[in-house]
Amino acid sequence: MSDPLDRYVSRIEEACGERGDYIVILRYDKQGEALKKILSRCEVERNISGIMIKAAYRELSLTLFTTGKILLKGVKDRVEAERFLMELLSD
């Protein structure tokens, strides 16, 4: 079985502004499946017209967009962002 990051994530970029924010771009052909997996493990705080979903996972704050982008807030570095993504996307 392949690595969940390779399977679902196109790229991870550090966001401008606050330190500890990362933008995750999902692979186009897998974004629906990835979003379902992530939401099944998170506590949904707010759903705005099904376009933007604010959620929480442990101490991490996520904003998920139906366009296949995810904003991770509150991670120390890229390694921690990848670790959280591995947990969220694993089978």
C-alpha positions in Angstrom: 0.0 0.0 0.0 1.3 3.5 -0.9 2.0 6.3 1.5 -1.2 8.4 2.2 0.7 11.6 1.5 1.7 10.4 -2.0 -1.8 9.1 -2.7 -3.8 12.2 -1.6 -1.5 15.3 -1.3 -0.2 17.2 -4.3 1.8 19.7 -2.3 2.3 21.4 1.1 3.2 25.0 1.3 3.9 27.3 4.2 1.3 30.0 4.4 2.1 33.7 4.5 1.3 35.5 7.7 1.2 33.6 11.0 3.9 31.1 11.7 2.7 27.5 11.9 0.1 27.7 9.1 0.3 25.4 6.2 -1.7 25.1 3.0 -2.3 21.6 1.7 -3.3 21.1 -1.9 -5.0 17.7 -2.5 -4.6 15.7 -5.7 -7.6 16.6 -7.9 -8.7 13.0 -8.6 -8.6 12.0 -4.9 -9.8 15.2 -3.1 -13.4 13.9 -2.4 -12.0 10.7 -0.8 -9.4 12.6 1.1 -11.9 15.1 2.5 -14.2 12.3 3.6 -11.4 10.6 5.5 -10.2 13.8 7.2 -13.8 14.8 8.2 -14.4 11.3 9.7 -11.6 11.9 12.2 -12.3 15.5 13.0 -14.8 17.4 15.1 -16.7 19.7 12.7 -17.1 23.2 14.3 -18.8 25.0 11.5 -20.0 24.2 7.9 -20.5 27.2 5.7 -22.8 26.2 2.8 -20.8 23.0 2.2 -18.0 25.1 0.6 -15.9 25.7 3.7 -15.7 23.6 6.8 -13.9 24.5 10.0 -12.9 21.5 12.0 -10.6 20.4 14.9 -8.3 17.4 15.3 -6.5 17.2 18.7 -4.8 20.6 19.1 -4.9 21.3 15.3 -7.4 23.7 13.6 -8.3 22.9 10.0 -10.2 24.8 7.4 -11.3 22.5 4.5 -12.4 23.8 1.2 -14.4 21.8 -1.4 -11.8 23.0 -4.0 -9.3 20.6 -2.5 -7.4 23.0 -0.3 -6.8 22.7 3.5 -5.5 25.3 5.9 -3.7 23.7 8.9 -3.3 26.1 11.8 -1.1 25.6 14.8 1.5 23.2 13.7 5.2 23.7 14.7 6.8 22.9 11.4 6.4 21.0 8.1 7.3 17.7 9.7 4.5 18.0 12.2 2.1 19.0 9.4 3.0 15.9 7.5 2.6 13.7 10.7 -1.0 15.1 11.2 -1.8 14.5 7.6 -0.6 10.9 7.8 -2.9 10.3 10.8 -5.9 12.0 9.1 -5.4 10.2 5.7 -4.4 6.7 6.9 -6.8 3.8 6.4 
